[in-house]
C-alpha cells in the first residue's frame, strides 16, 4: 500500500514538472508576440501614444475649466454648485497634481456644506 502511494506521488510529481515545460512552447507560439515584430507595431504604438496624449490634454483643459467655475461659485457662496463643478473636474482630471488640488478644495466645500446643515 505504501509503495503504491509512493509510486502515485512520484508519477504526479513527474507529471507536474513535465506539464509546464510541455505547455510552454505551445503558449509561446500561440501568442506570437515579439518585441522585434516589425515597424508596424512601432507606428501603431506611437499613434496610440499620440492619441492618448491629445485626450489627456483635452481632458485637462476641461478639468481646469470646471475648476475655475467651481472656485467662482465658492466665492459667491453657491457651495452646492461649486461642489457639482468640483465633482465634474474630478471625474475628467488627467493630472495627479491637479487631482490633489481638486480633492482638497472639494473636501473644503463639503465641510462647509456639512457645517451649514
Backbone torsions as a table, in degrees:
resi	resn	phi	psi	omega
1	UNK	NA	-47.6	-179.8
2	UNK	-64.0	-37.3	-179.2
3	UNK	-66.8	-38.3	178.0
4	UNK	-67.7	-38.8	177.3
5	UNK	-63.8	-40.3	177.7
6	UNK	-64.5	-39.3	178.6
7	UNK	-65.8	-41.9	179.8
8	UNK	-64.4	-43.5	178.4
9	UNK	-62.6	-40.8	-180.0
10	UNK	-65.3	-41.2	178.5
11	UNK	-64.9	-41.6	178.3
12	UNK	-62.7	-42.4	178.9
13	UNK	-64.5	-40.7	178.9
14	UNK	-65.8	-41.3	179.7
15	UNK	-66.7	-40.2	-179.5
16	UNK	-67.1	-36.6	179.0
17	UNK	-73.2	-37.7	-177.0
18	UNK	-80.4	-25.4	-176.3
19	UNK	-63.2	-49.6	179.2
20	UNK	-63.0	-33.9	179.6
21	UNK	-68.8	-36.3	179.3
22	UNK	-72.2	-34.0	-177.2
23	UNK	-80.8	-20.1	-175.1
24	UNK	-61.1	-50.4	-179.3
25	UNK	-63.6	-36.7	-179.6
26	UNK	-65.1	-42.9	-179.9
27	UNK	-70.2	-34.2	178.7
28	UNK	-68.2	-37.4	178.2
29	UNK	-73.0	-33.5	-178.9
30	UNK	-67.2	-36.8	179.9
31	UNK	-69.6	-40.2	-176.7
32	UNK	47.0	38.6	180.0
33	UNK	-105.6	135.5	179.6
34	UNK	-146.4	147.2	178.2
35	UNK	-74.3	-11.3	179.7
36	UNK	-111.9	37.8	-173.8
37	UNK	-82.4	-7.2	174.3
38	UNK	133.7	176.4	-176.9
39	UNK	-78.0	-22.6	-178.7
40	UNK	-59.9	-42.4	179.1
41	UNK	-68.8	-35.1	178.4
42	UNK	-65.0	-42.7	179.7
43	UNK	-66.6	-40.0	178.7
44	UNK	-66.2	-40.5	178.9
45	UNK	-64.2	-40.4	177.7
46	UNK	-65.2	-40.5	179.6
47	UNK	-65.1	-42.3	178.4
48	UNK	-66.2	-38.3	177.7
49	UNK	-65.4	-39.5	177.6
50	UNK	-63.5	-45.1	178.6
51	UNK	-62.6	-40.6	179.1
52	UNK	-64.2	-42.3	179.1
53	UNK	-64.5	-41.1	177.5
54	UNK	-63.4	-42.5	178.6
55	UNK	-62.0	-45.4	-179.4
56	UNK	-63.5	-37.5	178.7
57	UNK	-64.1	-46.9	178.9
58	UNK	-65.7	-39.9	178.9
59	UNK	-62.9	-39.9	-179.9
60	UNK	-67.7	-36.6	176.7
61	UNK	-61.3	-45.4	179.3
62	UNK	-65.4	-39.8	179.7
63	UNK	-62.3	-42.7	179.1
64	UNK	-68.5	-33.0	176.5
65	UNK	-65.7	-44.5	176.9
66	UNK	-63.3	-37.9	178.8
67	UNK	-63.4	-42.0	177.5
68	UNK	-62.9	-41.8	178.0
69	UNK	-65.0	-40.1	179.4
70	UNK	-62.3	-41.4	179.0
71	UNK	-65.6	-37.3	176.6
72	UNK	-64.0	-45.1	178.7
73	UNK	-63.1	-37.6	179.4
74	UNK	-64.9	-42.0	178.9
75	UNK	-64.9	-31.5	179.7
76	UNK	-81.3	-6.4	-178.9
77	UNK	84.1	12.9	179.5
78	UNK	-96.8	77.1	-169.1
79	UNK	-72.9	-32.4	177.6
80	UNK	-65.5	-44.5	177.3
81	UNK	-65.7	-38.6	177.6
82	UNK	-61.7	-42.7	179.1
83	UNK	-60.8	-42.6	178.7
84	UNK	-61.7	-43.3	-179.9
85	UNK	-68.0	-37.6	176.1
86	UNK	-61.4	-41.5	179.1
87	UNK	-65.8	-37.4	176.2
88	UNK	-65.5	-42.3	178.3
89	UNK	-63.9	-38.8	-179.8
90	UNK	-66.5	-36.6	-176.2
91	UNK	-70.5	-25.3	-176.2
92	UNK	-111.9	-0.8	-175.7
93	UNK	-62.0	136.5	-177.6
94	UNK	-118.4	3.1	-175.4
95	UNK	-121.3	131.4	-177.1
96	UNK	-64.7	-39.1	-179.1
97	UNK	-66.1	-45.9	178.2
98	UNK	-65.0	-36.5	178.2
99	UNK	-59.5	-43.4	177.8
100	UNK	-62.8	-41.0	179.0
101	UNK	-64.3	-45.5	-178.8
102	UNK	-62.7	-44.5	179.8
103	UNK	-60.9	-43.6	-178.9
104	UNK	-63.2	-45.6	-179.3
105	UNK	-69.3	-36.2	176.8
106	UNK	-63.9	-41.4	176.9
107	UNK	-60.8	-38.2	178.7
108	UNK	-65.2	-42.7	179.6
109	UNK	-67.5	-40.2	178.3
110	UNK	-65.3	-35.2	175.9
111	UNK	-65.3	-42.6	176.3
112	UNK	-60.3	-44.0	179.4
113	UNK	-63.8	-40.5	178.8
114	UNK	-65.3	-40.8	-179.1
115	UNK	-71.5	-27.0	178.8
116	UNK	-76.7	-22.7	-177.7
117	UNK	-83.2	NA	NA
